[in-house]
């Protein structure tokens, strides 16, 4: 797995839309082998990012929330 992609499900802080999009960009970069697409490839690259973002959002919405870990204080309570 790409090291810069972090798990978004069961994170202590709910991922933002930007977190999901950033993960999608990293995924598309990894699969395509392209860090920065050319002007000719940019539309296909962006379309792929949008599709992966949408699929990831649907997946995260459909997954059940993780049960709380006994004894763990969530980060959102430590850093208001």
C-alpha positions as CSV (number, residue, x, y, z in Angstrom):
1,X,0.0,0.0,0.0
2,X,1.2,3.5,-0.7
3,X,2.7,4.9,2.5
4,X,1.1,8.3,2.2
5,X,-2.4,6.9,2.2
6,X,-3.7,6.6,5.7
7,X,-6.8,4.6,6.7
8,X,-9.9,6.8,6.8
9,X,-12.3,4.3,8.4
10,X,-12.1,4.0,12.1
11,X,-10.0,7.1,12.4
12,X,-10.4,9.0,15.7
13,X,-11.3,12.1,13.8
14,X,-13.8,11.8,11.0
15,X,-12.2,12.3,7.6
16,X,-13.0,15.5,5.7
17,X,-13.9,15.8,2.1
18,X,-10.4,17.0,1.5
19,X,-8.9,13.9,3.3
20,X,-11.0,11.7,1.0
21,X,-9.9,13.6,-2.2
22,X,-6.3,13.6,-1.1
23,X,-6.4,9.8,-0.7
24,X,-8.0,9.5,-4.1
25,X,-5.3,11.6,-5.7
26,X,-2.6,9.4,-4.1
27,X,-4.4,6.2,-5.3
28,X,-4.7,7.5,-8.9
29,X,-1.1,8.6,-8.9
30,X,0.0,5.2,-7.7
31,X,-2.0,3.3,-10.2
32,X,-1.2,5.5,-13.2
33,X,2.4,6.0,-12.3
34,X,1.9,9.7,-13.0
35,X,2.6,12.3,-10.4
36,X,1.5,15.3,-12.4
37,X,-0.5,14.6,-15.6
38,X,0.2,16.3,-18.9
39,X,-2.5,18.7,-20.3
40,X,-3.6,15.9,-22.6
41,X,-3.9,13.4,-19.7
42,X,-5.4,15.9,-17.1
43,X,-9.1,15.3,-17.9
44,X,-8.7,11.5,-17.6
45,X,-6.7,11.9,-14.4
46,X,-9.2,14.3,-12.8
47,X,-12.1,12.1,-13.9
48,X,-10.5,9.1,-12.2
49,X,-9.9,11.1,-9.0
50,X,-13.5,12.2,-8.9
51,X,-14.7,8.6,-9.4
52,X,-12.4,7.3,-6.7
53,X,-13.5,10.1,-4.3
54,X,-17.2,9.3,-4.9
55,X,-16.6,5.5,-4.4
56,X,-14.6,6.1,-1.2
57,X,-17.3,8.5,0.2
58,X,-20.0,5.8,-0.5
59,X,-17.8,3.1,1.1
60,X,-17.1,5.2,4.2
61,X,-20.8,6.1,4.6
62,X,-21.8,2.5,4.3
63,X,-19.4,1.0,6.8
64,X,-20.5,0.6,10.3
65,X,-18.8,2.9,12.9
66,X,-16.1,1.3,15.0
67,X,-17.0,0.5,18.6
68,X,-15.1,2.6,21.1
69,X,-12.0,1.1,22.5
70,X,-12.3,0.6,26.3
71,X,-10.1,3.0,28.2
72,X,-9.1,5.1,25.2
73,X,-9.8,8.8,25.3
74,X,-10.7,10.1,21.8
75,X,-8.3,12.7,20.4
76,X,-11.3,15.1,19.8
77,X,-11.7,15.3,23.6
78,X,-8.0,16.1,24.2
79,X,-7.7,18.8,21.5
80,X,-10.9,20.8,21.3
